Every structure is written in structure tokens, then in C-alpha cells.
Amino acid sequence: MLGEGSFGKVFKAMHHDRNEVVAVKVVSLEDDNGQLENEIELLKACKHSGIVQYFSSFVHQSKLWIVMEYCEGSSLLDVMSACGRCLTEPQTAAAVAACTHALQYLHEQRLVHRDIKAGNLLLDSDGIVKLADFGVAAIVGLTIAARRTVIGTPFWMAPEVITCQRSNPDGYDMLADVWSLGITAIEIAEGQPPHAQVSPLTAIFLIPTLPAPSLKEPASWSPEFVAMLKRCLVKNPAQRASSADLMSDPFIRHGHEAAARGVMRALMSAARDPLRAFRDKEERRARHAAEGRQRRKSAEDMRNPGAGAAAPLGAANTQYSSATLPRPKSGSGSGGGSGADVQRSSGSGGGARDDFDLAAISAIAKKFAEDLIRPSTAPGWELARTMPGVTGPFGFFDPLNICPEDEMDVKLWREAELMHCRVSMMAAAGFLVQEKFHPIFPDVDGPAAFQLDQIPVPEQALLLLLPIFQSEIARAKKGWMEPDYSSDAAAQGSIRTLRKDYMPGDLGFDPLGLKPTSPAEFKEMQNKELNNGRLAMIAVAGMVGQELATGSVL
């Protein structure tokens, strides 16, 4: 077996009629769908130097067997993992240019690939990049239903692929491949796609809601590369460049020039030995894993002697090689100017199994989009987006929809957050100072979480609290409306109502003149206070939790 992807297993085999080594992809079918066979026949008619050639296909034992060209090299993901580095920008440009050329041909044939990623870009022994894995391709114009299904690998999926049934009655088209091309370019340059640090299910929610991703350090790359990504990664497909448009893009032209200079051939030459060692290591890992599965199966058979054995995998006129192309887990290192590690996410090609029920995930995502997300024009949301504290990496991020729609409620929540932030910063500092130096109560010792009942002179504690009370009263008078204790129910709500012109957190005095005069600098100061306060809340919770659990000082 060469590998296992999202929709089937790939085997190395000998084609007797052609007398050559081929790759055979075996896909399980729920139904014997004659239209699917017709689509595969159309795929077989595709003839392009940048596309892995299809020879034939047939259905046997409720499985679709697709016979295709065997590439002796490996995927770009394998190459990066084996070499322990990302690709350089010229190598990235050459790979993206080759993929764009192949996509242009496919799209002219009204074909959508739907699974563009580094794991599906193969590098043959001559350094030619070829697009592979059409197990999830669709024929545009033949089956609208197929284009209204969520198929692909989550991190590379276009927003309209996730939300197609909600936002576009016609489903999605070839432009979804262009988005995946942009994500793949980032993957090749930085070692992993955007959102790779979260689970695939979380990515399903983030991709339609967050702004379009970009390079982590755009200044480290050429302006042409950054501009090309901006053309690919447009959330509105109507404004996204097509594969034909990209063929004249400066970055793509540079990629063709780099390929002509032999940068990919040199990469393949340099990667041969690392790939060989990488495959040997992964073959041992795969063999040990298979032995472990066999031992577990034998133990299960002993516990359930009546259970039948699985039928062997095979077909007429097909010989399978015992050689196994391993499925690498991860790589490390830097390259291409990004300094990022090469990492395989759970959805990467040839990596961990990613054939989970994307249709079910799509239903969850649609429910999230239709029923939970409230109108973005709500006044509270508009105010929240402009307030301090809305910083990277997520910006305005509210997946649970807890942000109020009323502006005054947003200010009230921010007031409460700021007070907790300030108290937490003082508590975190006091926690450490009291434990290490005992400046105020030298006779009190032990974990700070247990020191309150050891304070010998309560009057001292009251004196310490007095300035806090005074500042809180001054702030309340400045920001809160005078309470109305009349019998009117609406008026009684004024006890928790802020003044309309009040800025949350404003203490009403600045004796040291710390407030910047520049609005930008003032907002930056507010961002720092909020972010430090949020970290302090987490820190205090951790400190108290640790001391309560261990009974010892930090």
C-alpha cells in the first residue's frame, strides 16, 4: 500500500497489459453508481503533463478501482517532512505555477478537483510537479448535487464549500480550487496551512467566519507572492481570481521561470537520500503498527471465536507490491524565509485519516451560521468591533455569540471585564510579592491562598482597602447613573446603567499624566491593559488552583 487518503487506499501494482507499474486507488461505494463511472471515464480523457494520468477504472465487489500513472517521486509534503524544512520562494513559485497550469486545464474541461493540497502535488524523479488524487473530483455541469456536498480536507476548504447549501443554491464551482491553491501556497512556504493548530471541526467554524488568511510574516516574502495570495484568498468567490486569470500573474510567471531553471529537479535530487531514510523509518513504523493491529485482532478473535475473518483485498489480473510508502507524521525545521516548522495536521494528505463525516460537520456549520450567528449590523456588535482589546490573532472572535446586541450592554460587560482585569493584575502581583518578601505582614507565611485567616491585625487590612473603596466610589460617580429607587420597574433598572458618554474603565483622574494625547497610542495602551489583565485572570486562577491542590507555595 502506498498510502491512505480521505476517500480510499492507494496501492502499487503491476499492470499486465501495459507491462508497467501503476498506482491503483480503491474507493468504497455505498451504491453502484453508473454516473460515477461515467465521470471517471471523463477523467481518463484528461491528458496534461501536469496531471497524473488515468488509465482505466472498474467496479468490483462494491469498490471503485481507479488505475492511474505511478509517480516514482513523493508528494511535496513528504519532501518537506523528509528534508525537515519548507520550500524556498522560488521552489514554492514553481510548485504553485505547475498546479495553476494543471487547474487551468481541468477547469477548461469543467472539472473541479476539490482537494488541492501539498499532499496531492507529486514530484516525480525528473522534478516535474503533477496534480494527483481525483478521488473527490466532480464534473461541473453533470452533477449539481455533487457540488453541493462538503468534500475536501477541512484546512484547505473554501468558505463557500463549507456553507454552499446555505449561501449559494448552485453550489460551488472551480473557484473553490483557487482558494485551496492559495492555502496550499501558504502550506508549502510556512510548513502548515492556516488554522492547523486547531482541530478540523474548529477549522470548519473558523474558515467562514474569520477574515481570509495570509502569510504570518508578509515582509519576509516578495510583494508578488503576497499579491498572488490576496487574489486567491478572497472570501467572496465572485471577486476571486480564476485559474486562467492567475496564469498571467507575476508570481506564477516567476514560478514557470524557476521551473525552467531546474529548481524542482535540484530539490528532488537533494531529497532522494532523506526521502529514502524517511521511508525506511516510516515503513518500520507502519510494520510495527500493523503487527500491533494483528495482535489486537487475534486477542479479539480469541474472546469472540465465532467472529468471521475479513475477506482479503484483491482483484483479477492485479499484483500488489509488498513495498509500502509510509505515511509520515511530522517534520521540523525552517526554510523559505519563514522560519516555520514543517508540521502535518490531522487533515494533511497521506497523514492521519481524515475521512470523517464531513456532511455531518457541514450540517453543524450551517446550523451555526444560520441559527446562531446574529446580524453583524447589530449596534452592540459594531461597537464591540471598534473597542480596545479586539486584537490578533482572531480579532473580533465570538463563536458562542455572547456579545450583546445593545451598545450599553456591551459597555457594561467591558466595565466588568476591566474591573476583573485590574483586580487580577493586583492580585497576581500581590500573590508573588507577599509570598517572596512579606513586606506588609512579615509574620504571615505559607501559601498565599491560605494567608487571609492568618492576618493578625484586621485594622491594617481595612486601611489597605480604604483607597480601593475611594477610587471605586469616584469611578462609580463618574460612570454610573444615579440610582432611582422609585416603584417604576424601568427606573429601578437604572441601578446598573452606565452614562452614555462614559468610557468603561475611566477612573476619572490622571494625576501622573499617563494618558497619551494620541488616540492611536491611547488605544494601544488600552489594548495592553486588557491583554495583561486577561492573562492575569488566568494566572491568578492557576496560582490559586495550584496552591489549593498542592498545599505549598509557588
N, C-alpha and C positions, 0 to 999 in steps of 0.2 A: 504494500500500500504506500502510495506517495504522500498522501495527506488526506485530511478530512475537513471539509468546509461547511458552510451553512446549509447546503442543500444536498449533500451527498459525499461519497468517498471516491477518491481518485486512485486508480491502480496503474502500475506499469505492466504492459502486456506486449506479446508478440503477435502482430497481425500476419497470419499465414499467407493470405492472398497478396499483400503488399510486400511481404518479406522485410518488414521494418518494425522497429519498436514504436509503440503508440501509447498514449495515455487514454484510459477508459474511465469515464465518470459514471457512477451508478447512483441513480436518484430513485428513491421510493415514491411510488404513485398511489394516491388514495383511490383513484379511478383510472381505468384505461381510457385516457382522453385522446381521441383521434386528432383533435385540433392541435394538441401539444406536439404530436409527431409532425404535423404539417409545419409548425413553427420551426422545429428543429431542422426540417428539410430546407427551409429558407436560410437558416443559419449556415447550413452546409454550403450553400451557394456563395457565401461571403468569401471573397478572395482578396486579401490585403496583406502586405508584408508585415504590417504592424499588429496583426491579429492571429492568434493561434488557430490554425486551420482545422475545420471539422471535416471528418471523412464520412461517417455514417452514424446511424442510430437505429435502435430497435427496442421493442418492449419484450421483456422476458421475466416471467414469474413476478408480475406486478411491479417490475422495476424498469426504469428507462435507462438504457445503456448507451452512452454517447462516446463514440470513438473519435479521438482528436489527435492532432500533432503533439509529439512528445518533445519538450524543450529540455535539453541536457543541463542547462544552467538552473538557476534558482530565482525565486521572487526577489524583488528589491528589499522586501522585509527580511528575508533570510540573509541577504548580503549584508545589510546593516547590522543585523544581530551577530553574524559571524565575525565581521570586522570590528564590531564594538564602536561604531561611530555613525553619524549621519552622513548624508551625501553633501558634497560641496555645492555651491550655487551653480557652476557650470554643469555638474552631473545632474542636479535637480532640474535644471532647464532642459537638458537633453531628454530626460525621462518624461517630463511633462509635455514636451513638444511631441514626442513619439505617441504618447497617449492621446493628445489632442488630435493628431493626424488620424489615428485609428477611430476615434469617436466621430470625427467629421464623416468618415466613410460609413460608419454604422448609421449615423443619423440621416445620411442621404438615402439609405435603404429603409428608413422608417423603423429602425431598431433602437431600443433603449436597453443599455446594459444593466443598470440599476445596482451594480455592486463594484464601483470603481474604488480601489484602494491599493496600497503598496503591495499587499499580499497577492493581488491579481495582476501585477505587472511583472512579467517574467523576463529575465535577462538570459539570452542564450549564450552559447560558447563563443560566438562572434561579437558579443556586446550589443546585440540588437534587442531593443525593448519591445515586447509583444504583450498585447492585452489578452487576458485569458478569463476563464470561468464564466461561461454564458449560461450556467445552470439557472440563473434567475432572469435572463433576458426576456423581453416582451416584444411582440410585434405591434408597433403602433399602427392603429387603423384596423387591426384584425380583432383585437380583444380589449374593449374599453374596460371590462371588468378586471382584467389583469392589471391595468394601470391604476385601478382604484384599490389595490391591495398594498399593504405595507410590507415591502420586500427589500432586503438590503441589510447592511450592518449598521447598527444604530449611530455610531460616532460619525459616519460618513453620509448619513441620510440628509437629504434636503428638507427644509421645513415643510414644503408642500407635499412631500411624500408621507410625512407623519400625519398631516392634517388634511389630506387630499379629499376625503369623503365629506369633510365639513365645509371647506372653503371653495372647492373647485368641482363642480358637478362633472366635468370632463376628465377628472383625474389629473395626472401629471404627464409631462412629455419629456423630450430629450434634454430639456434644460436642467432636469434633475441630475443628469450625469455631469453637467458643467459644475454644479455646486460640489459634487463629490470629487471632481478633479481638483478644485481649489483646496478642499480638505486634504486630499492626498498630497498635494504640493507641500502643505504645512507639515504633514506627517513625514515626508521624505527629508525636509530641511531641518526639522526640530526633533525627530525621533518618535513622535507620537501625535495623534490627531487632537484637536481641541476637545476638552471635557473628558480626556482619557483618565483623569484622576477620579472620576465618579463612576457609578455603576451604569450599565447600559440603560436600565429603566429610568434612572435620573436624567441621563442624556436625552431620552425621549421627551422629557418635560422641558429641559433647558433649551434645546435647539430652536423650537418655535417661539420661545418667549424672550430669550436674550438677544442682544444685538449680534450681528454677524461677526464671527471670529476673525482674528488677524494674527500675524506673527507676534510673538512675545516681545521681540526687540526689532522693530522695523528698521531702526537706524543701522543695524548690523547687516542689512541686505540692500541690494541695489534698488533704486526707485522703480525700475522696470518690473522687478519681481513683486514689489508691494502693489503697484498699479494693476498688474495682471490679476492678483488675488482679489482686489476690490471689484474687478469686473466679473469674477466668478462667484464671489460670495455676496450676492445681493439677495436679500430675503424675498423680495418680490420677483418671481420668475419672469414677469413681463419686462422687467428692467435689466435682466441678467443677459450677459453676452452669450451668444451661441458658439458652438464649436467652430463653425465657419468664420464667425467674427474673430475668434481667437487666433486663427491661422495667420492673420496679419499683425498680431500683437508683437511689439518689440521683444518681449521676453521669450516668446515662442520662436521668433526668428533667431535669437541668440542660441536657443536650445538646439535648433537644427544645425547651426554653425558649429556648436560644441560637439555634436554627434559626428559631424563630418571630420572634425579633428581627432576623433577616436577616443574621447574621454570615457565613454562607456566600455569600449574594448579594453582600455587600460584598467578600468575598475574591475572588470571581470577577470582579467589576468592577475591582478593583485589579490583578488578574493578567492582564487582557486584553493590555495592551501588552507586558509582559515575556514572556508566552506567545508573542505574535506574533514578537518578536525571537528568542526561543529557538527557535521552529520554523524560522524562516528560516535561522538558523545551522546547525541540525541537518540541514535539507534540503540545504544546501550540502555538509555533511559526508557525508551519505548519497549524494549525487550523485557526489562525488569517489570515495567508496568503491566505488560501482557501476562507475564508469569504470575504476578500478584492477582490479576483478574481470574486467571485459570485456577489458582489455589482457592480463591473465594468461591468460585463456581463449583469446584469439587466438594468443598465443605458444604455448600448449599445442597448439592445433589445427594450427599450422604444424609443430610437431615430430611430431604424430600426425595426418597428413592423413586417415586412414581413420576417425577417430572421428566419430560422429554428433552432430548438434546436439540440444540439449534441446528438447522439444516446448513450444510456447508455452502459457501458462496462460490458459484462457478457458472460457466456458460460454455456452450459448444464452440469449438474452434478458438478457444482463448487460453493462452498460457500466461500465468502470472509469475513475475519475478519475485524471488524471496527478498530482494533488496528493499529497504524501506527508507523513504525520505522523511527524516524526523520533523516533528512539529516543535520548533524552538519556543522557549518560554519568554526569554527576555535577553536584551543586550545592554551594554553600557558604554559610555564614552561620549565624546563630543565630536563635532565636526560641522562643516558648513558655516562656521562663524556663529552658530547659535549657542554652543556650549551645553546643549541639552543632552540628556541621556536617551539612548535608544531603548524604548520600552514597548512591549507588546501588551496591549489592553486585551480585556476579555473578549472583545469583538473583532480582533485582528484576524486577517486571513491566515488560515492554516494553524492558528493558535488554539486557544481554548474553544470548546464547542459553543457555537453561537446560534444554533437553530431553535431557540426558544420561541414561544408562540408570539410572534410579532403582531398578529392580528388582535390578540387579546390586549397586548400593550397599546396598540392603536386605539382600541375602544376606550381604554383608561385615559389616554392622552386626549381623545376627543371629548370625553366627559369632563376632563379637567378644563379644556379650552372653552366648551360651550356652557357648562353649568356653573363652574366655579369662578372663572375669571370675570370680574365685573368691568363695566365700561371704563376704558382708560381715560375718559374725559371727566370722570368724577372729580369735583373740586379738591377733595382731600388727596386723591392720588396725584393730581397736578402739583399741589403744594409739596407733597412728600418728595417728589422727584427733584425739586429745586432746593430742598433743605440740606444743611450740612449733614455729613455722615453717610451720604449716598456716594460711596467711593468704590474703587475696584476691589476684587476682580469682577463682582457681579453687578455693581451699580444699584439701580432700584430693583431689589430682589425680594419678592413677597409670594413665594409659592403656595402658602397656606391662606392667602387672601385675608390677612388680619388687619390690614391698613384700613382705617375708617374712611368713609366717603365724605364726611363733613370736615371742613378745614379746622374748625375749633376743636374737634375731637383729635385731629392729628396733632395740633399744638399741645393739647392736654397730655397725650401719650409721650410726646417729646419732652415735656416738662418732667414727667415721671421718670423717663429714661435718664435724663440729665442728673436728676437728684440721686438716683441709684448709682450712676457713674461716679459722681463726686464723692459720695459716701464710701463707695468701694475703693476708690483710689486712696482716700484717707485711711480706710481700714487695712488695706494691703500694706501700706507704708507703716502704719502703727503696729500691725501684727509683727513685722520683722524687727522694727526698732525696739519694741518692748521686750521681745524675746532675747535679742542680742545685747542690748545696752541697759535696759531697765532705767531710763532717765527719769521717770516720774514716780514709779513705785518700785524702789530698789529691793524691797523685801518680798515682792511677789515673784514667783519663779514657776518654771514648768511650762507646759504648752499654753499658748495664749488663748486657745479656745476654752480653757478651764480657769482662767485667771480672774474672771469678773467677781466670783464669790470670794476671792482672796483679798480684795481691796480693803484695807483696814479702816480707812477714813472716808466714809461716803461723802463728806462735805467737799473733799477735793474733787471727786467725780462731778459733783454738781457745778463746781466752779468751772470745770473744763467744758461742761455742756452749755453754760450760760452764753458764751459768744455764738455758739451754733444756734441757740434759740433766737438770739437777737437778729442774726443775719437772715434766718428763716422768716421772722416776722416782717423784716424790712422788705424781703423779696415778695412775700405774700401781699403786702400792701401795694406794691408796685404792679404786680401782675394779675392779681385776682380781684374780681368784682366784690363789692361789699355784700355779704350775705343778707338775703331778705328772708326773714323768718315768718312772713305772713302766712295766712292759711291757703293762699293760692298755690296750687301744686306746681305750676310752671315757675312761679317766683322762687319756690323752695329749691329748685334746681340751680339757682344762682350760687349756691354754696360751693359748687365745683366748676364755676365758669370763669375762664380767663378773659382779660380785657382784649379787645380786638387788635389794639395796637401794641400788644405786649409780645416781646421776643422771648420764647421759652428759655429759661436758664439765666435771664438777666438779673443780676443781684441788685442793681440799682445804684451801684457805686463802683468807682475805679480809682482808689486813692494813689496807686502807683503808676497810673497812666499806661497800663499794659495793652489796652485795646488799640489795635492798629487802625490807622486812618484809611488805609486802602481796603476797599470791600473784598478784593481777592485775598489779601493777606488775612483779613478778619475771618473769612470763610475757611481758610486753611487752618487757622488757629482753632476754630470750632470743630473742624474735622479731626484734628489731633486730640482735642479734649474728648470727643465722643469715642474715638477708636481706642484711646488709652483707657477710658472708663469702661468700655466693653470688655477689654482684656482684663481690667482689674476685677470686674464682677466674676469672670471665670476664675481668676487667680484666687480670690477670696473663697469662693466655693471649694476650690481644690485644696487650699490650705486648711480650712475648717474640716473638710471631709477627711483629709489625711490624718490630722491630729486626732479626730474622733475615732478613726479606725485603728491607729497605731498607739495612741496614748502617749506619744513622745513628741518633742519639739521638732521643728522642721530641720 
